[in-house]
Amino acid sequence: MRDLRVVTGVLFAMALAASWRNAAAQAPAGAAEQQPATEARELSVTAGKSVILDSPVNILRVAVANGELAEAIAATPREIVVNGKTPGETTLIIWQQGGNRLLFDLTVLPNTTRQEAVRQQLAKELAGQDISFNVEGETVFLRGTAKDLVSAERAERIAGTLGKTLNLLHVVVPPAETQILLKVRFANVDRAASTELGANFISTGALNTEGRLTTGAFSPPTVRAVGSDQKFTLTDALNIFLFRPDLNLAATIRALQSKRLLEILAEPNVLAINGRPASFLAGGEFPYPTLQGGGGGLGAVTIQFREFGVRINFLPKTTPRGTIRLQVTPEVSSLDYANGLVFQGFTIPGLNTRRVQTEIELENGQSFAIAGLLDNRVTENLSKIPGLGDIPLLGKLFRSRTLLKNNSELLVLVTPELVRPIPAEQAVPEMKMPVRFLEGAPQTAPRTPGVEVTGPVPVKPVRETMPVEQLIESQKPAAAPVAPAQAPQVQFAPVPVSPTPAQPAPAAPPGGER
């Protein structure tokens, strides 16, 4: 078609030149005074190519309405070379000697060489798909049906080599996304053993001496005088308490042995669509205070909540190799009152946390031990009275010793699996209850009637294809719902309290107190 247009233009120019020559040969001497022509003629040229126009008389002037589309160059006084630049339509005007004027509707046709190359690439890269395009000016209109988004994007990039592309493709509705089940196993064993041994001695008047002998490792009794008598106060009787009134001697002895065993086994299972994040938490929240700034040096205490328990966050993604790439963060946390604090009479526990954050790649059904920890600790504290504690054998009475041994083992296993929904006719899994429910109570929850009552549900797509932009929009993650307004947090403002004047001590009962 392109070559036919070029040949037609050349033949038309040759015929026009021949008619000009015949008219010039038959014209009388006064032909220079003929009326100028006003009827426009059709002329076409391909972008990047040229056409030669011959004139029977000399040409005085030539003009092109849009110089960006084409240009006209006078080769000789009677020859004009028209060069096509950019596809489009414009006007060519020629003024001849003698007052005659020629008008041409010049059409610059697109060069189809690049278009043919693009069509060949589309047919090669996207074989079997109905994809075509047409060029209008500087815009490429891409039409047809692609089998998936990847093919649609590739067709748009190939057609984009011709200019600005308007993607009007449709895409075959894709099947359901792959669903991935992540099975995580937390196994934790914590063992601890401790041994404590120590003694405190109190004298209420033995050898005319009053006082106490202690290493300070354990709380010793407090001796104070009440009138003519001595009495002591015990805050911790420990394990053994001895008192000889006739000798005015007392002793507290602490000898303890303890063992602890803690086992935790959690197996959370989390299901997510390919490429979408998922999370799981089995635990709770505990309140803890946070000090806020305030005026006058007084700050307000705001109560906040922090989560604890068994948590798993993961993001699955299937790869072209058929494997599953996981960004996984498993965590096990528990309340730790031993490392907590007391604030305004309230005990605030700490958190004992074990967390792993990593990225791994597995095949369907494979497992990885992403975390393994063996922690052994031995802590020993020895307190003794200088001199007395170094006496052989007898010095053990003036020593306090604490020995603590801890052993913990942690194992975290992850196993991803590609799964599909349970068929409608298959029974769903149920838990076995160790005790039967109350007889006569309903065994099933109220629900909307099934399809046997309401009729079949359309499970096939409404249409087989859809526009590219509509499919991309449908695959975007849904926006998070707007959280409702939360109630104001509880605040406590500390109030200075003036010290209470000391009250006189009550009178001691007759006979003293021991």
KAPEKA-V917529 format. One record per backbone hydrogen bond with DSSP energy under -0.5 kcal/mol. CO is the residue of the C=O (numbers start at 1). NH is the residue of the N-H. If there is no record, write none. Layout:
CO|NH, CO|NH
//
This chain:
1|5, 2|6, 3|7, 4|8, 5|9, 6|10, 7|11, 8|12, 9|13, 10|14, 11|15, 12|16, 13|17, 14|18, 15|19, 16|20, 17|21, 18|22, 19|23, 20|24, 21|25, 22|26, 23|27, 28|31, 30|33, 31|34, 39|103, 41|105, 43|107, 45|109, 46|49, 49|84, 51|82, 53|80, 58|97, 61|95, 63|93, 65|67, 66|69, 66|70, 69|85, 69|86, 71|83, 73|75, 73|81, 76|79, 77|59, 78|55, 79|75, 79|76, 80|53, 80|82, 81|73, 81|83, 82|51, 83|71, 84|48, 88|108, 90|106, 91|65, 92|104, 93|63, 94|96, 94|102, 95|60, 95|61, 96|99, 100|96, 102|94, 103|41, 104|92, 104|106, 105|43, 105|107, 106|90, 106|108, 107|45, 107|109, 108|88, 109|47, 110|112, 111|114, 111|115, 112|116, 113|117, 114|118, 115|119, 116|120, 117|121, 118|122, 119|123, 120|124, 121|125, 122|126, 124|127, 126|129, 129|131, 130|145, 132|143, 134|136, 134|141, 135|137, 136|139, 138|164, 139|136, 139|141, 140|142, 140|166, 141|134, 141|143, 142|168, 143|132, 144|170, 145|130, 146|172, 148|152, 149|153, 150|154, 151|155, 152|156, 153|157, 154|158, 155|159, 156|160, 158|161, 159|162, 160|163, 164|140, 165|167, 166|142, 166|168, 169|468, 170|146, 171|466, 178|274, 179|419, 180|182, 180|272, 181|183, 181|417, 182|184, 182|270, 183|415, 185|187, 185|413, 186|266, 187|411, 188|264, 189|409, 190|262, 191|407, 192|260, 193|405, 194|258, 195|403, 196|256, 197|401, 198|254, 200|252, 201|213, 202|250, 203|211, 205|208, 206|209, 209|205, 211|203, 213|201, 222|233, 224|231, 226|229, 229|226, 231|224, 233|222, 233|235, 240|253, 242|251, 243|245, 244|248, 244|249, 248|204, 248|205, 248|206, 249|244, 250|202, 251|242, 252|200, 253|239, 253|240, 253|255, 254|198, 256|196, 258|194, 260|192, 262|190, 264|188, 266|186, 268|184, 270|182, 272|180, 273|276, 276|316, 278|314, 280|312, 282|310, 284|308, 286|306, 288|304, 290|302, 292|300, 294|297, 295|298, 299|494, 300|292, 300|302, 301|492, 302|290, 302|304, 304|288, 306|286, 308|284, 309|311, 309|333, 310|282, 311|331, 312|280, 313|329, 314|278, 315|327, 316|275, 317|325, 319|322, 323|319, 323|325, 324|362, 325|317, 326|328, 326|360, 327|315, 328|358, 329|313, 330|356, 331|311, 332|354, 334|352, 335|337, 336|350, 337|340, 341|343, 341|348, 343|346, 346|343, 346|348, 347|349, 348|341, 350|336, 351|353, 352|334, 354|332, 356|330, 358|328, 360|326, 362|324, 363|366, 366|416, 368|370, 368|414, 371|412, 373|410, 374|376, 375|408, 377|406, 379|404, 381|402, 383|400, 384|386, 385|389, 386|388, 387|390, 388|391, 391|395, 392|394, 393|396, 394|397, 395|398, 396|399, 398|385, 400|383, 401|197, 402|381, 403|195, 404|379, 405|193, 406|377, 407|191, 408|375, 409|189, 410|373, 411|187, 412|370, 412|371, 413|185, 414|368, 415|183, 416|365, 417|181, 417|419, 419|179, 423|426, 431|433, 438|441, 450|453, 450|454, 451|455, 464|173, 466|171, 467|471, 468|472, 469|473, 470|474, 471|475, 473|476, 490|303, 492|301, 492|494, 509|512
//
